[in-house]
Amino acid sequence: MTKDELREKAGALPLLPGVYLMMDKAGKVIYVGKAKKLKNRVSQYFQESASHTAKTRQMVSQVDHFDTIFVSSEFEALVLENSLIKRHMPRYNILLKDDKGYPFVRLSRETYPRFTMVHKWASDGARYFGPFGGRFETRQALDAVLSALRLPTCGRKFPRDIGAERPCLNFHMGRCDGFCRPEMTAEEYRRRIEQAVLMLEGKSKQVLREMTAEMEAEAEALRFERAALLRDRINAISALSKKQTVIAGLCADTDVWGLYKGAGKCCYAVLHMEEGNLAGRETELFSAPMEETEIEMLSALTAQYYLPRAILPHEILLPIDTGECENLSEVLTKRAGHKVWVHVPRRGEKVDLQAMAQKNAAEEAERATSAEERVAHTLELLEKMLDLPSPPKRMESFDISNTGKSDIVASMVVYSGARPLKSAYRRFRIKELEGHPDDYASMREVIRRRLQRAADGDEKFLPLPDVFLIDGGETHAQAAQAVAREFGVSVPIFGMVKDDRHRTRALMTPEGREIGIVGNPAVFTLIGQIQEETHRFAITYHHESHSKSATRSLLDGIPGVGPKRREELRKRFGTIKAIREADVEALAAVVPRGAAEAVWKHFHQEAEKGEKD
């Protein structure tokens, strides 16, 4: 993608939290970042900014395209960012791999396993959960889980210290059930640990259901003290907040589908979950030529997507029941060599993930559709306002620039629909004028040369546009129309009339009919952009032409320096000042020594003469 295309794509992002992945031409992820508002953050990369660090400029120079994943909160974006960084190991995220990274919770492998907080995952046989947020927040969350389940947080080692001494202060404060006491069994300890695991996996509802059932059973058995302890534990767990969706262990080897049927475009999104982490996302826009229902579309898509594949997930979550889930499960199970379960989630965390997939599909479709529809709608409005036979596909705009009777130039800017087609831009040096400048005569010359090139079959000037836009009012449009009639060309011609702030406020026909555009923001913006781009292109060419003329005039009359050598000096030194300050050796590196000496004498004799005067 070009820089303009990247900037345009970034500008179309929503103001939603999420994660973005920058990729190079080979498709390798080179940077993963998070943002509270994706549009604002991603757009900054593709704006000219002196505040960018060298690293950022280097990274942006290698970006060919980028992807985004929308989430529900900044916290989810933070967790997902770290998961994706660990998976893709992006080159430009190297600073996030040290101890400043987001922490994990580690569960050791032993008879009495213990939770600890670590800054990175390791292949040591232990269980890891996360990554989570900041170290302080993670420590608070872990302490809250352990406190809610009344698990030990002291430094005692089990089973070594069981019965060795009296329980510590945590037991007397009600923060621990005193597993250092002989009456507390290893089985009860491991049961509490598994409940803590479920909570760290985001399955606190399951823990609450199990504990509530246990509390009711204890109450029915008249063991009210035990039921009261369970009640307190349930209340403590219910009070825990900050429950996130994208964390380890939520799903395993699962594809989560989202499908969106929009007015102009449809889109599916597949969130790939591996070992509970959101490892990636696929989206694709497609059309529904037969106006299929969502069930028909999803049924066709899932079959086409999975049947050619050799490696398949264990679970596929769909947003709606296609009526073929059982059949598809059977076919894919045979192909994969393991059970593949295709179903629609009904409750719990998987429903939340499925909603996230739906959100991603909708955002992609709406973003693509809204851009296309906006352009199509603007061109349709322009068609109606200008009484054109169809929406304009190609528009050409012309402007004249001069600073007197010399160095008069003109620009021709081409728009394909609502986007500039820079490869078709052309510029002209006015040749036919004598005496004072004449904008109308200049415009007639430019339009005549443009149409003549088309008549001669020059592909650089074909095809003819659907509309000619002339910088100026009624008289400028008349000048262009007179030339068009000479060639038998019937392209509609309109002058662009500016207000006192140099904004195009209206279009003018050669017959003098004014068409106001200020009341229509979309058309006003488009025509204003075209006018500004045409003026910019003309001014740029004029400045270049004037600079060349100044150089040429000051080098006139120097022995041995003709047009070719003047051009070589201009290209090498850029300005007359640089040529004047150059010594003979520097000049001789560009032109022959005799000519170099002549140039040096020309400027230095003038300087000596000025001093004597």
N, C-alpha and C positions, 0 to 999 in steps of 0.2 A: 504494500500500500504506500502511496505517496504521503508526504507530510500533510498536504491539504486533506487527503482522504482520512488520515488518522485524526486530524483535528475535527473534521466533520463528524466522524463516528463518535469521538469523545463528547462533542457538544450535544449529541443526541441521547446520551445516557440520562437516566432519571436521577433525581436527587434522593437516592435510596442508599442505605448501607450495603456494603458488600466487599468482595475481593476481586482484584483484577490481576491478570496474568499477562505480562509482556513477553512476546515471542519474536525470535529472529526469523530469517528467511527459511531456515531448515525446520521451523516449527518447534524449536527447543525453547522451553520456558527460561527466560533470562532474568525475570524479576517478578516477584509476587508482592503485592501490597494490599493494604486494607484502607477503607475510607468510610467516613460517616455519610458523605454524599459523593457517590461515584462520579457524577458529572463534573463537579468542581475539581476533584482531586486529579482525575485522569486528564482533564483538559489542560491542567497546568503543565503537563509534560510537553505538550505540543505547541505551547506559546513561546515566543521569543522572550527570554528573560535572563537578564544578567545575574539574577540571584541564584540560578542553577549552579550546583557544584560541578566540578569537572567530571565526577562520577556520573552524575545525572545526565550531563550532556553526552558523555560517551555511551551510556546505556540507551538514551533516546535515539542516537544515531544508528543503533543496531536494531531498533524495533521495526519489524515488518508488519506485524498485526498484534492485536491484543484480544483477550477474552475477559468476561466478567461473570461473577456468580453473585446473585443477590441473596441476602440473608435478612433475618428479622430484626437484628439489633447489632450495635457496635461490638458487644461482647462476642456474639457469634462470629462476626467478621474477624475479630482478633484470634479466636481459637482456630477458625478455618484457615486463616493466613498461615499460621504456624504449621498446621498439618500439611498444607500444600508445599510449603518451603521444605519440610522434611522429606516429602515425596519427590519433588522435582530437583532439589538442590540447585536453585538458580544461581547463576554466576554473581549477580549483583545483590544477592541477599547474604553475602558472606558474613557480615557483621552480626547477623541474628543467630549465628550458630554457636556463639560462646555462652558464657554463664549469664548473659543478659537476656537469653531466650526465655520463653514462657515455661514454667515448671510442670513437671509430671508428679503424680503420686505413685509410689512404688510399693508393692505388697510382696514381702519376702516369701520364700518357699521353706517352711519349717512346720513343726508340729503346732507351734503357737506363732503364726505369722504376724508381722507388725507392719504398719503403714509408715512410710517416711516420704519426705518431699525431696525430689532430686531435680537437677536442671537439664538432664538429658536421658534418653532411653538407652538401654544397654542390653545386649544379648546374653543375659545371665540366668535365664530360666524364671526370673521373677515376673509378676504381672504388673503392667503399667497402665495408668489411666491419665488421660489428658491429651495434649497439653491444655492447661487451664490459664487463668488470667495472671495477674501479678503475683509475686511471691507472698506478699502480705495477705491478699485476698484468698489465695489458695490455702495458706496456713489457717486462716480464719474458717474457711469452708471445711477443711479436714478436721479441725478441732470441733466444729459444730456437729459433724457426722459422728465422730467418736463420742462426744458428750451425749448426743441424743440416744445412742445405743449403749452408753455407759461402758465403753471399752477403755482399757488402761492406756494412759499416756505417760506413765512414769518410766523410770529407767530400769525397773526390775526385769529379770530374765526368767522366762518360763520354759520348762517346768522347774528349773534350778531353784528359784526363790519361793516356790509354793510352800506355804506353812513355815517359812524361815523366820518371819517376824510379823508383827501386827500390820494390818492394812494401813496405807498411807492416808494423808489428809483428803485426797480426792474421794476416797470411799466415804468418809465421814461427811463430806460436803454434798454427797449425792451425785457426784460427777462420774463415778466408776462403781461397778458392782463388786469390786474386790476379787478379781480372778486369782489373786495371790492366796486366797483362802482355800483350803483343801476341799470344801464342799462344792466349789465351782468346777464343773467338769470341762475337759478339753472339747467335748462335743458341743456344749453350749457356747464356748468361746468361738469355735469355727462357725457355728450357726450365726452368731452376731457378725462375724467377719464377712460372711456371704451377704448378709443384709447390708452391710456397709458398701460392699462391692456393687450391689444393685443400685444403691443410691448414687454412687460415683458414676455409674453408667446411665444415670438419668431415669432410673426405674423406681423412683420413690413411691409411686402409686401402688406398685406391686408389693413393696415392703409394707405399706400402710394396710393393704387388704389382708395380707397374711397376719400382721400383728393384731388387726381389729378382730379377725376370726379367733385368734388365740385368746384375746382379752374376753370376748363373749363366752368362749368355752370355760375360761377360768371363773367367770362370774356365775355361770350356770352350775359349776361344781362347788360354789360357795367359797371359793378361794379368793376372797375379796382383796386381800393385801397384794396378792400376785396380780390381780386384775388392775389394781390401782397403779402398780409399777408400770404395767404395760400401757395404761392410759397416759401416764406422764411421758413415756417414751414416744407414744403416737403424737402427742401434742408438740413435743420437741421437734419431731421430724416434720410435722406439718408447718412449723414456723420457718423452716429453712427456705430461703428464697434464692433468687438468681439461678434458676434452673435453665440450662441452655439446651438447644436442640442438637447442635453439631458437636458431639463429643465422642470419645472412643467407646466402642462396645454397643452403640445403639442399634446398629444393624451389622450384618456380616455378609460379604459377598452378595450384595443386593443392588439391583437396578431399580430406581424409583422414577416412574414416568409421569410427565405432565403433558397435557394436550390442550391447545387453545385454537379455537376456530374464530378468526376475526372477519371483519367485513371485506378486506382485500387479501389478506394473507393468513395462512394457518402455520402453526409451528408446534413441533414436539420438542421436549427437553427430557434428557435422561441424566439423572444424578447417579454417579457410580460410587457406591459405598464399599470400602474394603477394610475389613477388620474394624468396622465402626467409624472409620474416618471418611469424610467426603473427599475422594481422591480426584475427582474430575467431573466435567459436565460436557454433554454434547447437545447441541441444538441444531435444528435444520428447518428452514422455511420451505413450505410447499403449498401448492394450490390444490383445491378440490374441484376438478373439472366437471364432475357430475353432481356437485352439491351433495356429497355424501354426508350422512349423519356422523356424529362423533364416534359412535360404536363402529360403524363401517370403516372409518378412517383408522381407528386404533387397531382394529382387527387386521387390516391390510399392512399397516406399518410394523406391528410387532412380528408378524410372520416374515416380512421382507428383511427386517432388521436382524432376526436371530437365526433363521434357518441356515444361512450360508456360513455361520460362525462355528468354529471348532471349540472355542473356550466360552463357556456360558456361566452365568452366576447361579447361585443356589436359590435365589429368590428374586422374583420380579413383581414389583408393586405397580398396579395399574390404577388410574383414576376412576374408571368405570368398568363394569362387567361387560365384556364383549360377547358373552355367551359361549365362548370358545376357550375359556381359561383351562378347563380340564383337559381338553384335547391338546392344546399347546403345551401344557405341562408334560403330558405323556410323550409327545414327539421330542421335546427338548431333553427330557430325562434320558431317553434312549440315545440321543446324539451325544450328550455330555458324559454319560457314564456315571452320573450321580443324580440324585433327586433334584429337580428344578421345580420350584413351587411358584406358579403364577396365580396371583389373587389380588383382590381389592382390600386394602386395610380398612378396618371398621372403627378402631379406637386406638388410643395411646399415642406413643411417640411417632410411630410409622405414619399415622394420619398427618401429623405435623410435617414430616418430611415430604409426604405426597403433596401437601399444600405448597411447600417451598418449590417443588418441581413445577406445579401449576403456575406459580407466580413467575418463575423464570421463563416458561413458555409464553405466557401472556406478555411479559415485558419485551421479549425479543420480537414477537409478532407486531405489537403495537408500535414499537420504535421503528421497525421497517415500514410498516403500513402507513403510519402517520406521515413519515417523510415523503413517501411516494404520493400519498393522497394530497398532501399539502402542495406539492409541485403541480400535480395534475389539476387541482382545484384552481391554483393561481393562473395557470395557462388557459384554463377554460374561461375564467373571468376575463382575462386579457382578450381572448377570442371574441367574447360577447361585446366588450367595450369598444373594440376596434372594428367590429363587423367583419371578422375574418371568416373564411370558409371552414377552418378547423383550428385547433390549438396550435400555436406556432412551435415548430420543432427546431428551427434555426433562425436566429435573429442577428443582424449585423448592425453595428453602431459606428458612426464616424465623427471625428472631431478634428479641428484645425488648431495649430499652435504656432505662434510667431512672436518675434520681438522687433518688428519693423519689416522692411521689404525683403530682407535676406533671411536665410535659414527658416523658411516656412515649411512646416512638415504637417503630415496628417496621419491619423491612426485609424485602423479598422479592427474592431474587436468583435469576436463571434461568440454567441451563446448558443449552446445546444440545450434546448429546453430552458431550465433555470440555472444552468451551470456554465461557467466560462470554458470555452474550447480553445485553450491557449495555443495549441499547435496550428490553429487556423488564423491566428492574429497576423495582420500585415501592416506595414508602415510605408509611407510615401514621402518623398521629397518633392515639393512643388517646383515645377520646371518652367511653366509657361508664363508666369507673371513678369511684368516689367513695370518699373515705377513703384507706386505705393502698394501696400498689401490690400488684398481684396478677398475677404472670406468667402463671398458667394462664388467668385471665379475659381478660388481654390477648391471649393466643394465640387463645382462642376468638373474640374479636372480630375479629382480623385474618383468620383463616381464613373466618369468616362473611362478612365484607365482600368478601374475594377471590372466594369462590364465588358470592355474590350478583351481583357485577359480571359474572361469566361467565354466570350464569343470565339476566341482563338482556340478554345479547348484546353486551356491550362487547368489541370486538375487541382492546383493550389487555390483556384478561385471558383471551384464547383463543389456542391451545387449552388444555385442561386438561393438566397434566403427566402423565408416566408414573410419577413418584415425588414424594411430599412428604417433605422432610427438615426436621425440627424441631430447633432448637438446645435440647437438654435430654434428659432421660431418658424413662423409661416413662410418667410422669404427663403430661409435655408431649405425648407422642405420643397418649395417651388423650384429652386435651383436644381436639386437632385432629381425631381420629377421630370423636368425638361430634358435632362440627359437620358433618363430611363426611356422616355418616349422615343428618342432618336434611335434607340436600340430595339424598340418594340417590346420592352420589358414592362410587365404590369404588376410588379411587386409593390404592395402597399407601402407608402412612405409617410413617416410622421416626424415632426420636429419635437425635440425635448426642451420644454420651456422651464427655466429655473425661477425660483423665488428670490427674495432679497438675501437669503442665506445660502444661495447657490445649490439648493436642492431642487430636483426635478419635480415640479408641482403639477404639470399637465403635459399632454401630448397634443400637437397641433397638426391638422391636416393641411395639405397644400392649398386647399380651398378656404382656409381660415377658420375651420371648426375646431374649437378647443374642447378637449376631452379631459376633464379633471380626474386625477388619480389619488388625491390626498385622502379622500373619503374611504378608499379601499386599502387598508394597511398592507395586504399581501402584494398587490400590484405596485403600490407606491414603493415598497421596499425593493422589489425586483428591478423596476425601472431605475430607481436611484442607484442601485448597485451597478447596473450596466453603464449608466452615465458616468459614475465615478471611476469605473475601471477604464472606460474609453479616455477620459481626461487624463488619468494617471499614465496610461500608455503613451499618449501624445506628448505630455510634458517630459516624460523620460527620454523619448526620442529627440525632442527639441533640445534638451540640455546636452545630450551627446553630440548632436549636430553642431550646436553653437560652440562647444568646446573644440571640436575639430576645426571649425572655421577660424577660431581665434588663433589656434596653433599654426594653421596654414598661412594666415595673413602675416604673422610675425616672422615666419621663416621664408617669406617670399623675397626673391632677389638675391639670395645667398648663392654664390657661385658653386656649382656642383651639387646643389640640393634641389632636386625636382620633386614631383608629387610622390613618387614611390619612397624616396628617402625621407621626405617630411612625414609620411605615414609610419615609417619604421621608427623614427625618432619619437613620434607621438606615442606609439605603442610601448616603446621601451621606457620612456621617462614620464609619460602621463601629462605633465604640465610644462608650460613655458618656463616657469620658475626653476623647475628641476633641470631643464636643458641649459638654461643660463648659468646655473651653478655647477654644472658638470665640467670636469677638466677634459683636456684633449684626449687622454687615454680612455676615459669612459665613453666619450663620443666616438672614438675610433673603434670601439668594440661593436658599434652599431652600423656605422657608415665608413667608407674608405677614409684614410688618414687625411688626404687633401681636403675632403669635404668637412671632416671633423675640425680641422684647423680653421677652415673658412667660417664655420658656425661659431667657434670660440671667439675669433676676431670680430665677427659681426656684433656679438653682444658686448664684448669687452671694449671695443672701440666706441660703441654707443655710450657705455658707462663712463669712459674717460672723457668723452666729449661733454657729457652732462656735468661732470665735475668741473671742467674748465669753464663752462658757461656759468 
